[in-house]
Amino acid sequence: MHIGCFIQSTLVVLFWTFAPPSFAQTGANATVCDLCGKPFGQQYYLMTDKVTRVRRAVCGECLQRPDRCFACGLPIVNKETDLSDGRHYCERDSTVALFTVNAIQKVVVETEARLRRQFIGVMDFPDHNLNVSVVDRVNIEALFSRPGNDYRCPNIMGYYQALTNRTIRSHEVYLLSGLTESGTRGVFAHELTHAWMADHVPADRQLGGDAREGFCELIAYLVQKDLHDETGMHAVEVNKYTRGQFDLFRRAEKTYNLETVIEWLCYGTEPLLDANDLDMVRRAQKPAAPPAKLWVSYASRRSATETPGKGGNNPFVLKAIVGSDKHRTALINDQTFAEGESAKVKWNEELVTIRCLKIDADLAEIEVQPTGEKQTLHLGSKSAR
C-alpha cells in the first residue's frame, strides 16, 4: 500500500450534509445562547452538534455568523482554525481533527490491519496496487469539474476509483483531511470495501448503487462496533444517503451472517435488498467451480505406431499425455503411468519394468529397472490443447 493510458474508471463518493436549524420560542429550558452566553430575546434556534449529537440553543445573532465549523456544523463564535480550502473549525474540534498526512496515515495503517484481522477468512482486501492519498476540498471539487463528473457536493469526505490498464487494476483511495480519527477510520473502511468489491463482485452482477454503498457502510459500521466507537457507529446510522440499504444490510447480517450477505452481494439476482423479503439473501447460489480442463497431446502417427526392435536406440515410445495442468498421465508403449508409478511394458515379446519419474506437457522421464537407466521420452509432435 502506498499513501501519498487508463481504460476503465469507477468513481465512488461519500459525503454528508448540514441539518438546518429549527425555530423555537423562549421557555424555561433555554434562557441563554449555548454559543455566546447572551440571553435570548423572544426566540432562539435549535441546532444539533454533529460531534456530540446534542441539540444546542442558538440565538439569532450567532445564527448569522459567517463561519460554521466543518466538524460540528455550529456557528463559530470564538477562536477558529481556517484551512486554505475554505473550511473552518471551532476551537474544540480543531484539537481532534487530523490535518497532517502522518496522522492520517497512522489511522489508515491501523484500520487496514484491523480489517484484515476482523474479516479474516471472509473478505480478503487488496494488498497490492493500492494507493491512498490525502486531499483537501479543493482537490475533490476539482474532480467533479471534469467532464463526466458534474455532480458537486461541498462536504465530500472521500472517494474511490478503480483504474484498469489492460489487465492490471489499481485501487485509488482519496481521504479528506480534517476528519477525526473515528471519521477517518470509517471513511477508509468504506472506501477499501469498494476496492474489495471491485475485485470480487462479478462484472455482470446487476447490483444497485445504493446496495453497494449500503454494504460498504455495513463494513465501516462493523469496524466501529468492534472498537466500541459509538460516535463512529452513530455517524453511519444517521447517514441516509444509502436510502435504507445500510439498515437492511445490518438486519441481514444480524439475522443470517456476513458470509450469506456476501454471497447475495456477489451472486444474487435482485439489485437491492427488499425490506419485505429480506430472506432473499439466502436464495443466492454461488456457481459451481468449472471442472478442470482436460487435454490430450499425441505423438505423430508414425512414432506412435512404430515399435523399435531389440537393436533399436529406444524401445520405449511416448504415445500420449492426458490430463490437466495439475494431474497428467503418460501412455508409454501400451501402458499408462502417473508420476511415481511402475509397471511392465512389452518390448519385442519381453516385459520390461519401468518407473515414471516425471510428466510434463510434452515429455516423460522414466527409469528402467533394475539397471536404473534414466531416459527422457518426447512426443513426436503435439496437437493443440
C-alpha positions in Angstrom: 0.0 0.0 0.0 1.3 3.4 -0.9 0.0 6.6 0.8 0.8 9.6 -0.6 -3.5 5.2 -20.7 -6.4 4.1 -18.4 -9.2 2.1 -19.9 -11.8 1.9 -17.1 -12.5 4.2 -14.2 -15.1 3.8 -11.4 -15.9 6.6 -9.0 -17.4 6.3 -5.6 -18.1 9.2 -3.3 -19.0 9.5 0.4 -20.5 12.7 1.8 -22.6 14.4 4.5 -24.8 17.4 4.7 -25.6 20.1 7.3 -29.0 19.9 9.0 -30.9 23.2 9.0 -31.7 24.8 12.4 -35.3 24.6 13.8 -37.1 27.5 15.3 -38.3 27.6 18.9 -39.9 30.1 21.3 -38.1 31.1 24.5 -39.0 28.9 27.5 -37.9 27.7 30.8 -35.4 25.2 29.4 -33.3 27.7 27.4 -32.6 31.2 28.6 -29.1 32.0 27.2 -27.4 31.1 23.9 -25.2 28.0 24.2 -22.6 29.6 22.0 -22.1 33.2 23.1 -23.8 33.1 26.5 -26.1 36.1 25.9 -29.7 36.0 27.0 -32.3 35.3 24.3 -34.9 37.7 23.1 -38.2 36.4 22.1 -36.9 33.4 20.1 -34.0 31.1 19.6 -33.0 28.3 17.3 -32.2 24.7 17.9 -29.2 23.2 16.1 -27.7 19.7 16.5 -24.0 19.4 17.3 -22.9 16.7 14.9 -20.0 15.7 17.1 -21.8 15.3 20.4 -25.3 14.8 18.9 -26.7 17.3 21.4 -29.2 19.9 20.4 -27.9 23.4 21.2 -29.9 26.6 21.7 -28.5 29.3 19.4 -29.5 33.0 19.4 -30.3 34.8 16.1 -27.1 36.8 16.3 -24.9 33.6 16.4 -27.0 32.0 13.7 -26.0 34.9 11.4 -22.2 34.4 12.0 -20.4 33.9 8.7 -18.4 30.7 9.5 -19.6 27.3 10.6 -17.4 24.5 11.9 -16.9 21.8 9.4 -16.9 19.2 12.1 -19.9 20.1 14.4 -21.8 22.3 12.0 -22.4 25.0 14.5 -21.6 28.7 14.0 -18.1 29.7 15.2 -18.1 32.3 18.0 -14.6 32.2 19.4 -11.1 31.2 18.1 -11.2 29.2 15.0 -8.9 27.3 12.6 -9.1 28.2 8.9 -8.0 25.9 6.2 -6.8 27.1 2.8 -9.7 25.2 1.1 -12.3 27.3 2.8 -13.2 25.0 5.7 -13.4 26.3 9.3 -13.1 24.6 12.6 -14.2 25.7 16.1 -11.6 25.7 18.8 -12.9 22.5 20.3 -13.0 20.5 17.1 -9.7 21.7 15.8 -7.9 19.9 18.6 -9.1 16.5 17.5 -9.2 16.8 13.7 -6.4 15.2 11.7 -4.7 17.6 9.4 -1.3 16.1 8.6 -0.5 13.2 6.3 1.4 11.4 9.1 -1.5 11.5 11.5 -3.9 10.2 8.8 -1.5 7.5 7.6 -1.3 6.1 11.2 -5.1 5.7 11.3 -5.1 4.2 7.8 -2.4 1.6 8.7 -4.2 0.6 11.9 -7.6 0.4 10.2 -6.3 -1.8 7.4 -4.7 -4.2 9.8 -7.9 -4.4 11.8 -10.0 -5.0 8.7 -7.8 -7.9 7.8 -7.9 -9.4 11.3 -11.6 -8.9 11.8 -12.7 -10.3 8.5 -10.1 -13.0 8.0 -11.4 -15.9 6.0 -14.4 -13.9 4.9 -13.0 -10.9 2.9 -9.5 -10.6 1.5 -8.9 -6.9 1.0 -6.5 -5.9 -1.8 -2.9 -5.7 -0.6 -1.2 -4.6 -3.8 -1.8 -1.8 -6.3 -3.5 0.1 -3.5 -2.7 3.8 -3.3 -4.1 6.1 -0.5 -3.9 9.9 -1.0 -4.9 12.7 1.4 -6.7 15.6 -0.3 -8.5 18.8 0.7 -11.9 20.0 -0.5 -10.4 21.9 -3.5 -8.9 18.6 -4.8 -12.2 16.8 -4.5 -14.2 19.6 -6.1 -11.7 19.8 -9.0 -12.6 16.1 -9.7 -16.2 17.0 -10.3 -15.4 19.9 -12.6 -14.1 17.4 -15.2 -16.4 16.2 -18.0 -18.5 13.3 -16.9 -18.2 14.2 -13.2 -20.6 17.1 -12.9 -22.0 16.2 -9.5 -20.9 18.6 -6.8 -21.2 18.3 -3.0 -19.4 20.7 -0.7 -18.8 18.1 2.1 -17.3 15.1 0.4 -15.2 13.0 2.8 -13.6 10.6 0.4 -13.8 8.7 -2.8 -12.6 5.6 -4.6 -11.5 4.9 -8.1 -10.8 1.5 -9.8 -8.4 2.1 -12.7 -7.7 -0.6 -15.2 -4.8 -0.5 -17.6 -5.1 -3.6 -19.8 -5.3 -6.4 -17.3 -3.9 -4.6 -14.3 -6.3 -2.9 -11.8 -5.1 -0.3 -9.3 -7.2 0.9 -6.4 -7.1 4.6 -5.7 -8.5 5.8 -2.4 -8.7 9.5 -1.5 -9.4 10.7 2.0 -10.3 14.2 3.1 -8.1 15.8 5.7 -9.6 17.4 8.7 -11.7 14.4 9.9 -11.4 12.9 13.3 -9.7 9.6 14.0 -13.1 8.0 14.1 -14.2 9.7 10.9 -11.0 8.8 9.0 -11.3 5.2 10.1 -14.9 4.9 8.9 -14.3 6.6 5.6 -11.2 4.5 4.8 -13.0 1.2 5.8 -15.9 2.3 3.4 -13.6 3.0 0.5 -11.4 -0.1 1.0 -14.6 -2.1 0.9 -15.3 -0.6 -2.5 -11.8 -1.9 -3.6 -12.7 -5.4 -2.3 -16.0 -5.2 -4.3 -14.1 -4.2 -7.5 -12.1 -7.4 -7.2 -14.8 -9.8 -6.1 -18.3 -8.8 -7.4 -18.7 -10.2 -10.9 -18.8 -7.7 -13.7 -22.2 -8.9 -14.9 -23.8 -8.6 -11.4 -26.6 -6.0 -11.7 -26.1 -4.6 -8.2 -27.8 -1.2 -7.4 -25.6 1.7 -6.4 -27.5 2.1 -3.1 -26.8 -1.6 -2.3 -23.1 -1.1 -3.0 -22.9 1.9 -0.7 -25.0 0.1 2.0 -22.6 -2.8 2.1 -19.6 -0.5 2.4 -21.3 1.3 5.2 -22.0 -2.1 6.9 -18.3 -2.9 6.9 -17.4 0.5 8.3 -20.1 0.2 10.9 -18.8 -3.3 12.0 -15.3 -2.0 12.4 -16.5 0.9 14.6 -18.7 -1.6 16.6 -15.7 -3.9 17.1 -13.9 -0.9 18.6 -16.9 0.2 20.7 -16.8 3.5 18.9 -20.3 4.8 19.4 -19.6 8.1 17.6 -18.4 6.2 14.5 -21.4 3.8 14.7 -23.8 6.7 15.0 -22.3 8.5 12.1 -23.2 5.6 9.9 -26.6 5.1 11.4 -27.8 8.7 10.8 -26.4 8.9 7.3 -29.3 8.4 5.0 -27.6 8.5 1.6 -27.9 4.7 1.1 -31.7 5.2 1.1 -32.2 2.5 3.7 -29.9 -0.2 2.3 -27.5 0.0 5.2 -30.3 -0.7 7.6 -31.3 -3.7 5.6 -27.7 -5.0 5.3 -27.3 -4.6 9.1 -30.5 -6.6 9.7 -29.5 -9.3 7.2 -26.0 -9.6 8.9 -27.6 -10.0 12.3 -30.3 -12.4 11.1 -28.1 -14.6 9.0 -24.4 -14.0 8.8 -21.9 -11.9 6.9 -20.9 -14.9 4.6 -24.6 -15.2 3.5 -24.8 -11.5 2.8 -21.6 -11.5 0.8 -22.9 -14.5 -1.3 -26.0 -12.5 -2.2 -23.9 -9.4 -2.9 -21.9 -11.4 -5.5 -24.4 -13.9 -6.8 -27.9 -12.7 -6.0 -30.4 -11.8 -8.8 -32.0 -8.7 -7.2 -30.3 -5.2 -7.5 -31.3 -4.1 -4.0 -32.3 -5.6 -0.6 -36.1 -5.6 0.0 -37.4 -4.9 3.5 -40.4 -7.1 2.7 -38.3 -10.0 1.6 -35.0 -10.0 3.4 -34.8 -13.8 3.1 -33.7 -13.1 -0.5 -30.1 -13.2 0.8 -30.5 -16.9 1.4 -31.6 -17.7 -2.2 -28.4 -16.6 -3.9 -26.4 -19.5 -5.3 -22.7 -19.4 -5.9 -22.0 -21.0 -9.2 -20.1 -24.3 -9.1 -16.5 -24.2 -10.0 -16.0 -25.3 -13.6 -14.3 -28.7 -13.9 -10.6 -28.7 -14.7 -10.0 -28.7 -18.4 -8.6 -31.9 -19.8 -6.3 -32.1 -22.7 -4.6 -34.8 -24.7 -1.2 -34.5 -26.6 -0.4 -37.2 -29.1 2.8 -38.3 -30.8 2.8 -38.3 -34.6 1.1 -41.2 -36.2 4.3 -42.8 -37.3 6.2 -42.5 -34.0 3.1 -43.6 -32.0 2.7 -46.9 -34.0 6.4 -47.6 -34.6 7.9 -50.3 -32.2 11.7 -50.3 -32.4 13.3 -53.8 -32.4 15.8 -55.0 -29.9 18.6 -53.4 -31.7 16.9 -50.0 -31.9 18.1 -47.0 -30.0 14.9 -46.6 -27.9 12.5 -49.4 -27.2 10.1 -47.1 -25.3 7.6 -44.8 -27.1 5.7 -41.9 -25.5 2.4 -42.1 -27.4 0.3 -39.6 -25.5 -0.1 -37.4 -22.4 -3.6 -37.0 -20.9 -4.9 -34.9 -18.0 -4.9 -31.4 -16.6 -2.2 -29.0 -15.5 -2.3 -30.4 -12.0 -2.5 -34.1 -12.9 -1.1 -35.8 -16.0 -1.0 -39.4 -17.2 1.5 -40.7 -19.8 0.9 -43.5 -22.3 4.2 -45.3 -22.9 4.1 -48.1 -25.4 0.7 -49.6 -24.3 0.8 -48.9 -20.6 -0.5 -45.8 -18.7 1.6 -44.2 -16.0 1.1 -41.5 -13.4 4.1 -39.8 -11.8 5.9 -42.3 -9.4 4.1 -45.4 -10.8 6.0 -48.5 -12.0 4.7 -51.1 -14.5 5.8 -53.6 -17.0 5.7 -52.8 -20.7 6.1 -55.1 -23.6 9.1 -54.8 -25.8 9.8 -57.3 -28.5 7.8 -60.1 -26.8 9.5 -59.4 -23.5 8.3 -57.5 -20.4 10.5 -54.7 -19.1 9.7 -52.8 -15.8 10.0 -49.0 -16.0 9.1 -46.3 -13.4 7.7 -42.9 -14.5 9.6 -40.2 -12.7 8.1 -37.0 -14.2 5.4 -36.0 -16.7 5.4 -32.6 -18.4 3.2 -31.2 -21.2 5.3 -32.9 -23.9 7.7 -35.3 -22.3 8.1 -38.0 -19.7 11.1 -39.0 -17.7 11.5 -42.8 -16.9 13.8 -45.1 -15.1 14.5 -48.6 -16.5 14.6 -51.2 -13.8 16.7 -52.9 -12.4 19.5 -51.1 -14.2 18.5 -47.6 -13.1 19.0 -46.2 -16.5 17.1 -42.9 -16.9 15.6 -41.7 -20.2 13.6 -38.7 -21.4 10.8 -39.5 -23.8 9.5 -36.8 -26.1 6.3 -36.7 -28.1 7.0 -36.9 -31.8 4.5 -34.0 -32.4 1.9 -32.4 -30.2 -1.7 -31.5 -31.0 -3.2 -28.3 -29.8 -4.6 -28.4 -26.3 
